[in-house]
Amino acid sequence: MGIWDNAFKIPEPQEPTAEEKALLDALAVKVRARKLGDLAAFALESTRPVHDLGAQSASFLTPILNIVFEKDEVSRYAKLLENPKAVSYLVDKLGADDKPEGGNQGEPNVKERP
């Protein structure tokens, strides 16, 4: 059965490279600076089945997106959106907000409940 061993095998997605991780880290820092890390992580997780469609639509809308972004930047983000491991890496970075451990230590107006 040598011919059927690989007939229906789906290739495993690649791990993001160091350059891609740096790009995703920079994006995560920008999103977390606006206090939208958890919301962006939730949006990415809930739309996981349609990421390929989002990447294709970004490629389709490249001429319009070039007004705001560079062409290379749009194509890099579209490529990363197609890679499930890159999206998981971004979700992990977005969910890692800088919250103080142990409750409300950073918020002086919040009282601890007994």
Secondary structure, 3 states (H helix, E strand, C coil): CCCCCCCCCCCCCCCCCHHHHHHHHHHHHHHHHCCCHHHHHHHHHHCHHHHHHHHHHHHHCHHHHCCCCCHHHHHHHHHHHHCHHHHHHHHHHHHCCCCCCCCCCCCCCCCCCC
